[in-house]
Amino acid sequence: MEKDLRQNERANVSLEVTVECSSGKREVRISDLSMSDCFIDSIVPVIKGESVIFTVRMPATGEWLKLNGEVVYVFPNSGFGIKFTDLTDEEQNFIKQLIVERGGRP
């Protein structure tokens, strides 16, 4: 079994997002979120190392935010993990708020 390299606490979430990757633009769901990464439930074909852009909506305010990430692992027919890249302070605060809303600690 692989060692868990996560450095941030996870929050269980169910957030609908739009992901843009090499296979196109798709509606998917984030099921696991931390300050540094997330897990996307989807059978969208992606490749480890691929850059992705995804747009997430804050449930409480309806505000939309576009985030950049890199695919760090793939579970075929299940989903994939994304590490956030180049987060601004605003984006970090947005993610922190999402985690807190779900009862987690950033």
C-alpha positions as a Markdown table, in Angstrom:
| # | Residue | x | y | z |
|---|---|---|---|---|
| 1 | Met | 0.0 | 0.0 | 0.0 |
| 2 | Glu | 1.3 | 3.5 | -0.9 |
| 3 | Lys | 2.2 | 5.8 | 1.9 |
| 4 | Asp | -0.3 | 8.7 | 2.4 |
| 5 | Leu | 1.6 | 11.8 | 1.5 |
| 6 | Arg | -1.2 | 14.3 | 2.3 |
| 7 | Gln | -0.1 | 17.2 | 4.4 |
| 8 | Asn | -3.5 | 18.9 | 5.0 |
| 9 | Glu | -6.6 | 17.7 | 6.8 |
| 10 | Arg | -9.4 | 16.5 | 4.4 |
| 11 | Ala | -13.0 | 17.6 | 4.4 |
| 12 | Asn | -15.7 | 15.4 | 2.9 |
| 13 | Val | -17.7 | 17.5 | 0.4 |
| 14 | Ser | -20.0 | 17.1 | -2.5 |
| 15 | Leu | -19.4 | 20.0 | -4.8 |
| 16 | Glu | -20.4 | 20.1 | -8.5 |
| 17 | Val | -17.7 | 21.6 | -10.6 |
| 18 | Thr | -16.8 | 22.0 | -14.2 |
| 19 | Val | -13.4 | 20.6 | -15.2 |
| 20 | Glu | -11.5 | 21.4 | -18.4 |
| 21 | Cys | -8.8 | 18.9 | -19.4 |
| 22 | Ser | -7.4 | 17.3 | -22.5 |
| 23 | Ser | -10.6 | 15.3 | -23.1 |
| 24 | Gly | -12.8 | 18.4 | -23.0 |
| 25 | Lys | -15.1 | 20.2 | -20.6 |
| 26 | Arg | -17.1 | 18.1 | -18.2 |
| 27 | Glu | -19.4 | 18.4 | -15.2 |
| 28 | Val | -18.0 | 16.4 | -12.3 |
| 29 | Arg | -18.0 | 16.3 | -8.5 |
| 30 | Ile | -15.4 | 17.0 | -5.8 |
| 31 | Ser | -15.8 | 14.5 | -2.9 |
| 32 | Asp | -12.7 | 15.3 | -0.9 |
| 33 | Leu | -11.0 | 18.6 | -0.3 |
| 34 | Ser | -8.0 | 20.1 | 1.5 |
| 35 | Met | -6.0 | 23.3 | 1.3 |
| 36 | Ser | -3.6 | 21.7 | -1.2 |
| 37 | Asp | -5.7 | 19.2 | -3.3 |
| 38 | Cys | -8.9 | 17.5 | -4.0 |
| 39 | Phe | -10.4 | 14.2 | -5.3 |
| 40 | Ile | -12.8 | 14.3 | -8.2 |
| 41 | Asp | -15.3 | 11.6 | -8.7 |
| 42 | Ser | -15.4 | 11.0 | -12.5 |
| 43 | Ile | -14.6 | 8.6 | -15.2 |
| 44 | Val | -13.3 | 11.5 | -17.4 |
| 45 | Pro | -10.0 | 10.2 | -18.9 |
| 46 | Val | -7.0 | 12.1 | -17.6 |
| 47 | Ile | -3.3 | 11.5 | -17.4 |
| 48 | Lys | -1.1 | 11.9 | -14.4 |
| 49 | Gly | 0.8 | 15.2 | -14.7 |
| 50 | Glu | -1.9 | 16.7 | -16.9 |
| 51 | Ser | -2.9 | 20.3 | -16.1 |
| 52 | Val | -6.6 | 21.0 | -15.5 |
| 53 | Ile | -8.8 | 24.0 | -14.9 |
| 54 | Phe | -11.9 | 23.7 | -12.9 |
| 55 | Thr | -14.7 | 26.1 | -11.8 |
| 56 | Val | -16.3 | 25.6 | -8.5 |
| 57 | Arg | -19.3 | 27.4 | -7.0 |
| 58 | Met | -19.4 | 28.4 | -3.3 |
| 59 | Pro | -22.7 | 26.9 | -1.9 |
| 60 | Ala | -23.4 | 29.7 | 0.5 |
| 61 | Thr | -22.9 | 32.6 | -1.8 |
| 62 | Gly | -23.2 | 31.2 | -5.3 |
| 63 | Glu | -19.8 | 32.8 | -6.2 |
| 64 | Trp | -17.8 | 31.1 | -8.9 |
| 65 | Leu | -14.1 | 30.6 | -8.9 |
| 66 | Lys | -11.7 | 29.2 | -11.5 |
| 67 | Leu | -8.8 | 27.1 | -10.0 |
| 68 | Asn | -5.8 | 25.5 | -11.7 |
| 69 | Gly | -4.4 | 22.1 | -10.8 |
| 70 | Glu | -2.4 | 19.1 | -11.8 |
| 71 | Val | -3.5 | 15.5 | -11.9 |
| 72 | Val | -1.4 | 13.7 | -9.3 |
| 73 | Tyr | -3.0 | 10.2 | -9.4 |
| 74 | Val | -5.7 | 8.4 | -11.3 |
| 75 | Phe | -8.1 | 5.6 | -10.2 |
| 76 | Pro | -9.5 | 4.3 | -13.4 |
| 77 | Asn | -13.4 | 4.2 | -13.4 |
| 78 | Ser | -13.4 | 6.0 | -10.1 |
| 79 | Gly | -11.8 | 9.4 | -10.2 |
| 80 | Phe | -8.6 | 11.3 | -9.9 |
| 81 | Gly | -6.6 | 13.5 | -7.5 |
| 82 | Ile | -5.7 | 17.1 | -8.2 |
| 83 | Lys | -3.0 | 19.2 | -6.6 |
| 84 | Phe | -3.8 | 22.9 | -6.7 |
| 85 | Thr | -1.3 | 25.0 | -8.5 |
| 86 | Asp | -0.6 | 28.8 | -8.3 |
| 87 | Leu | -3.3 | 29.6 | -5.8 |
| 88 | Thr | -3.8 | 33.3 | -5.0 |
| 89 | Asp | -4.6 | 34.4 | -1.5 |
| 90 | Glu | -8.2 | 34.9 | -2.6 |
| 91 | Glu | -8.4 | 31.3 | -3.9 |
| 92 | Gln | -6.8 | 30.0 | -0.7 |
| 93 | Asn | -9.4 | 31.8 | 1.4 |
| 94 | Phe | -12.2 | 30.5 | -0.8 |
| 95 | Ile | -11.0 | 26.9 | -0.3 |
| 96 | Lys | -10.6 | 27.5 | 3.4 |
| 97 | Gln | -14.2 | 28.7 | 3.6 |
| 98 | Leu | -15.4 | 25.6 | 1.7 |
| 99 | Ile | -13.6 | 23.3 | 4.2 |
| 100 | Val | -14.9 | 25.2 | 7.2 |
| 101 | Glu | -18.5 | 25.1 | 5.8 |
| 102 | Arg | -18.2 | 21.3 | 5.7 |
| 103 | Gly | -17.0 | 21.1 | 9.3 |
| 104 | Gly | -13.3 | 20.6 | 8.5 |
| 105 | Arg | -10.2 | 22.4 | 9.7 |
| 106 | Pro | -8.0 | 23.9 | 7.0 |
